[in-house]
Amino acid sequence: MSDATSQPSSSTAPKSFAEKHAERMERLKKLHMQRNEARNSNHQEVIAEDERKKLPANWEARKRQADWLIDDSKAKAEAEAKGLDYNRVKLMKVSAAEAERFDKLRSKKKNADPGFSDYEAQTARQYNRLVKNMEPRDLIKYEEQKERYGDAFYGGPNVVLQGLHKDTPVAIDKMVKDLEQQIDKRKKFSRRRTHNDDADIDYINEKNARFNKKLERFYGEHTAEIKQNLERGTAI
């Protein structure tokens, strides 16, 4: 046999220790890079999740509403540029089922006031009404006040706010206007009380009737026997 067939080829020659070491170091380097990428990705996800937790509970709904307002404004501008009535263009995209649902919601909102249930619900309704009527505030002034007042800006049980803040004439006029509206609304309100014709008449006028009801509510169970004896004429 010749010398060419007796010696192994260079392609099948075993790798040297240096080559194996270089390959292992390359693989180790790739693993380190992948681990750092995973670590950075997890860190960014933790930061994003923390930011999401700081957002209000209704953030997604508010974002959808803001996006809808932007799209609605663009569509209205496009319709006006073409000389079209935007209300008619918008109604053409509403199906019969959606129109029926809107009518039902509109009919429910005609008398959306559920009346008085308890003082907590009444306070929440009053707060929501006042917040809804608030005008957009100046964010620059808001940040300046927050920096000026420090911890007292948010208030608290141990914070004295007297003298730190001075109400503007505009804010005072707005409060007076709101109070006047509440007074006018109370004047128009009339609560109808049901009258029981079969009930005993133990009063001489409406004021005396209200007083007797209060007495019955607080002392009725303690004076029931005395009252019965007086009615029967057997009281001692």
Number of C-alpha atoms within 10 A of each C-alpha: 5 6 6 8 8 8 8 9 9 7 7 7 8 9 10 8 8 9 11 12 12 11 11 12 12 12 12 12 12 12 12 12 12 12 12 12 12 12 12 12 12 12 12 12 12 12 12 11 11 11 10 12 10 8 10 9 10 8 11 11 10 12 11 11 12 12 12 12 12 12 12 14 12 12 15 18 14 13 17 12 9 10 9 13 11 17 10 10 13 13 10 9 9 10 9 9 9 11 12 11 11 12 12 11 11 12 11 11 10 8 9 9 9 6 9 9 8 8 9 10 12 13 11 11 13 12 11 12 11 11 10 9 9 10 7 6 8 8 9 9 10 12 10 10 13 14 11 12 14 10 11 14 16 10 12 10 5 7 11 10 13 7 6 10 10 7 7 9 9 9 10 11 11 13 12 12 12 14 12 12 12 11 12 11 10 10 9 8 9 7 6 6 6 6 7 8 7 6 7 7 10 9 13 8 9 9 9 12 14 12 12 14 13 12 12 14 10 10 11 15 9 10 12 11 12 14 13 12 12 11 10 9 9 9 11 6
